[in-house]
Amino acid sequence: MTDKHLLIVYHSQSGSTERMAQAVIRGACHADIDGVEVRVKRALDASADDLLWADGFILGTPENFGYMSGAMKYFLDGVFYPCEGKINGRPWAMFVRAGNDGSGAISSVRRILTGLAVREVQEPVLIAGAFDEARLAECEELGLTVAAGLEAGVF
Ligand SMILES: Cc1cc2nc3c(=O)[nH]c(=O)nc-3n(C[C@H](O)[C@H](O)[C@H](O)COP(=O)(O)O)c2cc1C
């Protein structure tokens, strides 16, 4: 039975956040989870309707210039007022790809989402520096954890 909705929104310019996203999606769509519908959107295509649809969500962004990507900011700019007060308490998590840091992307996303009163339910997965394939397992686990939590109603 499908009764919970999980939205995954990400941006990737050169492909490495995309690889993380694919692992998150694999986890979220794990065969053991049949009570969660997963919707995946690129940040430039996602809308407030997608976020209002979601019982929980996962955001993925590279760090650009010490901040989230412009595309992720564009998404959050577009959803903030339409969703303000309507998604309070919903669980979310994020994954970040960075050349060498990542803290600015994480803090900038958190700052905006604090204003939406949503609840971060897991520490971000941050892959900084050389791309370590082995860490894709953490991305997969992130997707699985949020989906399983939604299915079980633990958030
Ligand atoms: C315009 C630009 C700005 C960047 N700024 C940062 C930065 O401030 N901190 C950092 O750690 N990496 C920075 N990077 C590196 C990116 O985070 C890194 O290349 C990442 O892999 C990009 O993700 P993508 O492959 O999904 O596009 C920057 C890259 C670009 C293209």
The ligand as a MOL file (V3000), in Angstrom:
LIG
                    3D

  0  0  0     0  0            999 V3000
M  V30 BEGIN CTAB
M  V30 COUNTS 31 33 0 0 0
M  V30 BEGIN ATOM
M  V30 1 C 31.1240 27.8890 -9.5530 0
M  V30 2 C 31.6230 26.8950 -8.5610 0
M  V30 3 C 31.8090 27.2680 -7.2560 0
M  V30 4 C 32.2560 26.3310 -6.3120 0
M  V30 5 N 32.4090 26.7140 -5.0170 0
M  V30 6 C 32.7730 25.7970 -4.0780 0
M  V30 7 C 32.8600 26.1590 -2.7080 0
M  V30 8 O 32.5810 27.2860 -2.3160 0
M  V30 9 N 33.2480 25.2070 -1.8210 0
M  V30 10 C 33.5480 23.9420 -2.2040 0
M  V30 11 O 33.8860 23.1270 -1.3530 0
M  V30 12 N 33.4680 23.5750 -3.5010 0
M  V30 13 C 33.0860 24.4690 -4.4360 0
M  V30 14 N 32.9700 24.1030 -5.7600 0
M  V30 15 C 33.2070 22.7220 -6.1360 0
M  V30 16 C 31.8940 21.9770 -6.3040 0
M  V30 17 O 31.2040 21.8870 -5.0950 0
M  V30 18 C 32.2040 20.5820 -6.8320 0
M  V30 19 O 32.8100 20.7250 -8.0950 0
M  V30 20 C 31.0040 19.6870 -6.9440 0
M  V30 21 O 31.4490 18.4400 -7.3500 0
M  V30 22 C 30.0040 20.1300 -7.9520 0
M  V30 23 O 28.9090 19.2230 -7.9150 0
M  V30 24 P 28.3000 18.6340 -9.2450 0
M  V30 25 O 29.3470 17.7280 -9.8450 0
M  V30 26 O 27.1000 17.8880 -8.8020 0
M  V30 27 O 27.9730 19.7810 -10.1440 0
M  V30 28 C 32.5350 25.0050 -6.7180 0
M  V30 29 C 32.3360 24.6470 -8.0600 0
M  V30 30 C 31.8730 25.5690 -8.9640 0
M  V30 31 C 31.6340 25.1420 -10.3960 0
M  V30 END ATOM
M  V30 BEGIN BOND
M  V30 1 1 1 2
M  V30 2 1 2 3
M  V30 3 2 2 30
M  V30 4 2 3 4
M  V30 5 1 4 5
M  V30 6 1 4 28
M  V30 7 2 5 6
M  V30 8 1 6 7
M  V30 9 1 6 13
M  V30 10 2 7 8
M  V30 11 1 7 9
M  V30 12 1 9 10
M  V30 13 2 10 11
M  V30 14 1 10 12
M  V30 15 2 12 13
M  V30 16 1 13 14
M  V30 17 1 14 15
M  V30 18 1 14 28
M  V30 19 1 15 16
M  V30 20 1 16 17
M  V30 21 1 16 18
M  V30 22 1 18 19
M  V30 23 1 18 20
M  V30 24 1 20 21
M  V30 25 1 20 22
M  V30 26 1 22 23
M  V30 27 1 23 24
M  V30 28 2 24 25
M  V30 29 1 24 26
M  V30 30 1 24 27
M  V30 31 2 28 29
M  V30 32 1 29 30
M  V30 33 1 30 31
M  V30 END BOND
M  V30 END CTAB
M  END
